[in-house]
Amino acid sequence: MGSLKISGTLDPNQFFPTGESDGDTAHVLVDKNGFSYSNDGKNFKVTHVFDNAHVVGQGSKNVLDSQGRITIRFQGIDAPELHFRPVFKNLSTSQKNAVKAVNHDFRQPLGETAGTELGKFVQSLSQGVAPVKCTVVTEVDHPNDVCDTYGRVVADILVRQNNKDVDLNEWMAQNGWALPAFYNSMSRSEITTFQNLAAQAKNSQLGIWPFMDNTIDFPDPNVTYQKGKQHPPDTGTVIFPKYFRRSCNWYVSVEAGLTANLDFSDFLAAQKTSDKCYLTSDFLNGPSSAHLHLLTDFVRHDGLVTQAPDALVFKEATSTLFDASGKKITSF
């Protein structure tokens, strides 16, 4: 397995409440010649394949924004949502108006706290001087393995504390501010690392773990995100964020009359693109032979989810990387 390293800086002010980044997403300003790749994990060479490149998946997005930043989706974890607004395509004018009337930037309990705790930790490393130097790392063999379908780089972020590397992804899981969230692009060691960290946090009832529930219901439409505004006390029932996002889609779809008044399980089953996943135990025993399930296999009609967050490995949605001329990028 090859390795991609990206050197850059992390502004602690981007995290809530001074900024809009939450507990599992961050923007990194990339250094000049900041991308480097190694086939063996030792001998890294600078690569420029991401210069002016864009990702086509759920839309089209440049890897680097106009400020030279990449968006990192923290691999292996899912933090409570700070702001999630459902998006619907191919609606009539009347449907758009109906959606607008009930749609919000939905916020989960502890979403503000998770983002704030991450920001406070990064700020503590800056010694009063922002931004913080960091290294983004991910194990990949091909350029198309780097970004998810939304154009975000899926990776870990390393920062320095007391002359040692600290993995922010692992820090969030270890301190209970994020739940384990696995995809089939992850290696066995990556999955088991986050399983162990999450188990320790759960056993110690750290962070969000005392608030966890496994029953899905409509989100509270009164719990929403407001830029720069905190809502103490930030407490309440927390469900796996992946389910929360889908419950927001369910709520808006039903309230706007886009779908019948279905229960959550039936709503998931009715989607044109249903989530596909593996049992983690099967995946670790052999990814190629593991049985592929639909998420609805593990959601009862009363809303109870029968598998813990770390018990499932989700199939990653596809994306394709193109250069400035529109040619598919196939090598580093």
N, C-alpha and C positions, 0 to 999 in steps of 0.2 A: 504494500500500500504506500503510495506517495504522500507527500505532505506539502501543503501550501502555507506560507507564512506571510503576514501582512503587517508591516510596521507602521505605527501612526500614533495619534494622540486622542484622548478621550476627555471631553469637556464635562466635568461633574455637574455643571449648571443645566445640562440638558434634561436631567431627571426631575420628576415631580418633587416639589411643587414649583420650582423655578422654571422648569421646562416641561415637555410633553412626553418624554421617554418613560416607559414603565419598567417593570422588573425583569423583562426578558428581551428587550430590544434596545439597541443603542446605535448611535452614529459615531463612526471613527473617521477622523481626518487622516487620510493616507499620506505617508511621507513620499518624497520624490524617490522613484525607483523602489517603492515600498513593497511591491509584490515579488516574492521569490518562491521557487518550487524545487523540490528534490524528489527524485525517484526512490531514494534509499533512506530518507529522513536525516541525512548527514550533510551531503554536499548540495547546498542551495545555490541556485542561479536566478538572477533577476529575470522576471518575465513581464512582457508588456501586452499580453493578450487581452487584458481587461481595460486597457486604454481605449476610450471611446466605444467600448462594447456595450451591448444591451441584451436584456433577457426577455424572451417571449414565453409567456405562460398564461397566467390570468391577466392578460393585457401585455403591454410592452413597457419596460423600464430600464433606464441606463444603470449600469453597475455603479458608476461614480456620479454623484449629483454635481450641480453647477459649482459647488464649493469644494469639490474634490473629496467628498465623504462617501463612505459605503455604509449601508444599513446592515447591522448584524442581528440575525435572529439567533439567540442563545441556544446552542444545541443541547438537547437532553433535558430541558426544563420548560415549564409553562407556568408563568406567574399569573396571579389574579388580574383580570382585565381592568385597565384604567379607563379606557375609552374604546368601545366597540360599537360601530354603527353598521347594521346590515346593509348590504348593497344588492339591489335587484335589477336585472336587465330585461330588456324587451317588454317594457310595460306600456300600457296605453296611457293617455293623459289623465284619465280618471283614476287609474290605478296608481300613478305617480302621486297624485294629490292625496289619495287615501293613505299611501305609505308615509308621505310627509307629515300627515296629521298624527301619526302614532310612533314614528321613528325617533330615536334618541341616540346620543353617545352613551350607551349603557355602561355602567360601572359596577364591578363586583366589590363586595365588602373585602377589605384588606388590599384592594388594588392600589389605593393611594399609599398605604403603608409600605407595601413591597417596593414600590418605586422609590419612595423616600429613603428607605433603609439602604438600598443599593447606592443611591446618590450620596448619602452620608458617608458610606464606606469609601467610595471613590474620592470624595472630597477630603477625607482624612489622609489620603495618600499624596495629596497635592501640596501639602505643607504651605497652604495659602497661595500657591502659585498654580493657576489652572493654565493649560490642561495637563492631564496625566499621560505619560508615555505608556504605550501598551503594545502588545503583539497579538494579532489575531491568528489562530491556528486551526487547521482542519485537515483531516486525513482524506485525501481524494486521489483518484487515478486519472481523472479526466476533467477538463474545464467545465463541462456540463454538469458535474457533480457539485459544483461550488455554490450555486444560487438555488433558492427555492422558486416556486412558481410565481411568487410575488416580487422576484428580483432581489431578495435579501440574501446576503452571504450567511450560510449556516455554519457556525463555528463557535469556538471558545475564545474568550478574551483573557489574556494574561497580563497582570500588572505586577509591579514590584512592591513588596513590603518587607522591610528589614533585610534587604538584599536577597530576598527569596521571591520566586514566582508564586503568585496567587491566581488561581483560576476563578474568575468571577462566576462562571456557571456553577462550579462546584461550591463556591461560597454561598450562593443563593440557596442551593439545595441543602447544604450542611446546616444552615441557619434557619431552615424551615420557611423561607420566603418564596419558594417556588416548588412545584410538584414535578416529579419525573414525567417526561413525555418523550416517547421513543418513536423513531422512524426506521424504516428498513435500510436507510443509508448509513446507519450507525453500526459500529463494530461491536463484537461481543464484550470487549473490555470497556468500551464507552458505556454500554448499557448496564453492565454489572457495577461499574463505579457509581453511577447515579442511583441504582437500586440500593446500594449499601448506604450512601449518604442520606437518602430519603428515609430509609428504615431507622437510622440513628436519630434523625430529626423527629420522626413520628414517635419513636419510643420515648423521647425526651419532651414531647409535646411542645416543640418550638414553633415560633412564627405562626403560620396559618393553620397548623395541624389541629389545634383544639377546636377550630371552627368548621372542620370538614364534615360534609354530608355527602350521601350517595344517591339522593333522590332529586330528580329533575322536575322543576316547575317553571312557570313563566317568570321572567325577571321582573323585579320591581321597577316600574317605569318612573318612579320618583327618585331612584338612585341613579344619578347621571353624573357625567364629567363636566366640570366647569374650569376652564383654563385658569391656573394659578390659585384656585380656591380649594382649601381643604375642608373636609366635613367630619370633624371629630365628634364622637369617637368612631373610628373607622372599624367597626365590628359588625358581625352578622354571619349568617350561614354561607359557607364557601363550597362550591362544587368545582370539579375539574374544569379549568377554563375552556378546554376544547368543547365540553358539553354546554358551558355557559354561552359561548358564541352561537352554537346551534340553537339553543333555547331562545336567544334573541331573534334569530331568523324565524323561528316557530311562532313566537309571540306576534311579531310584526305581520307575518303572513296571515295569521288567523284574524288579527284585529283589523287589518286592511282589507280583508275579504279576498285575499289572493288564493286562499285554500280553504277547504272545509275545516270545521272545528275538530281537528284530529288530535289524538293524544300524541305525546312526543315520539313514541316508538313508531307509530304509523306515519307521522310527519317525516321522520328520517327515511322510512322505507319508500315514501312517495317521491323523494328527491331523484332527479334525473341522474345525478352523480352521487351515489351513496358512498360513505366512507368505508374503505376496505382496511382490514387489519389482521394481524396474526396474534395468537396467544404468545406471550413472550417466552414461555417455557418451550413451546414448539419451535419458535424462531431460533432460540439459542441452541437447540439440539440439532438444527439443520435448516438454514434459511431456504434452501432450494426445495426441500420436501415439506415445509410447513404449510398447513392448510390455510387458505385465505378466507376470512370471514367477512361478513358485513357487520358494521357497528350495531345494527338493530338486533343482531343475535344476542347482544349482551345488555339490552335495554328492555325492561318489562313494560307492559302496558300501564302499570301504575306509576311509571317514572323511575323505578328503582334500577340502578346500574349494578350489574352483578359481578363486574370485574374492577379491581383497583386500578388507578392510573398506570402503575408500573407493570400491570399484567398484560398490557396490549402494546404491540408494535404496529404503528400505522404505516400504510403504504404511501410513500412520498409522491406527490403530484409531479408531473414532468415539467421540465422547462428546457429551453434551448438558448444557447449563447451565440450571438452574432457579432461580427465586427462592424465597423462604420460603413462598409460597403454593402452590408447585408449578407455576407458570406458566413456560413456556419463555422464556428471555431471548434477544431477537433483535437488540438494538442497545445501544450504549454510552450 
